Every structure is written in C-alpha cells, then in structure tokens.
Amino acid sequence: MLTLKPFENCDAQYVAELLKNEQTYALVCGGKYGNYPVTAQDIINYYSALEGAYPMTAFLKGRA
C-alpha cells in the first residue's frame, strides 16, 4: 500500500538515492533541487526554503 507522510529531513537520503542518473532526475523533479548530482542536503535546503508548502514523502513497502 502506498502511504504519504509529511517530509522529514531523514527522508532526503532516500529521495536522493532514487535519482540515480540525470535522466531520472530531470523526469522526476525537473531540476528543482539544483544541479545533478543532487545530495540529501540539496533536497533539505529546497524544502526548508518553501513557505506555506507541505511537502510529503510517498512510501511503498517501507521505502520512499
């Protein structure tokens, strides 16, 4: 079952691991985290700067 939960900084490493190549990065997030390769800290910085947003992390079988 797919579940959503509020994004936590510890989720950023899982997200960064999913973005294994430039093509996947471009398709999934359109470069919004900065230049490829993206790091967990890039993702944390992106979401920390958003105001009025509620970022979520999707999990399937315990993995982001």
C-alpha positions in Angstrom: 0.0 0.0 0.0 1.2 3.5 -0.9 1.3 5.8 2.1 2.1 9.5 2.4 3.6 11.2 5.4 5.0 14.7 6.0 8.5 15.1 4.6 11.3 14.8 7.3 14.9 15.6 6.7 15.8 11.9 7.2 13.7 11.2 4.0 16.1 13.2 1.8 18.7 10.5 1.6 16.0 8.0 0.3 14.9 10.6 -2.3 18.5 11.3 -3.4 19.2 7.6 -3.9 16.2 7.3 -6.2 17.6 10.0 -8.5 20.3 7.6 -9.9 21.0 9.4 -13.2 20.4 12.7 -14.9 17.5 11.4 -17.0 15.6 10.2 -13.9 16.4 13.4 -12.1 15.1 15.5 -14.9 11.9 13.4 -15.3 11.1 13.2 -11.6 11.8 16.7 -10.4 12.7 18.8 -13.4 15.9 20.1 -11.8 14.2 21.8 -8.9 16.8 20.7 -6.4 19.7 22.3 -8.3 22.4 20.7 -10.5 22.8 17.0 -10.8 24.0 15.0 -8.9 21.7 16.0 -6.1 22.5 15.4 -2.5 20.3 14.9 0.5 21.3 18.4 1.7 20.2 19.9 -1.6 16.7 18.4 -1.1 16.6 19.5 2.6 17.6 23.1 1.6 14.9 23.2 -1.2 12.1 22.2 1.2 13.3 24.4 4.0 13.1 27.4 1.8 9.5 26.9 0.8 6.9 28.9 2.7 3.3 27.7 3.0 4.0 24.3 1.5 3.5 20.9 3.0 6.0 18.6 1.3 5.1 14.9 1.6 7.1 11.7 1.1 5.4 8.7 -0.5 6.3 5.2 0.8 5.7 1.8 -0.7 6.7 -1.3 1.2 8.6 0.8 3.7 10.7 2.6 1.1 10.5 6.1 -0.2 
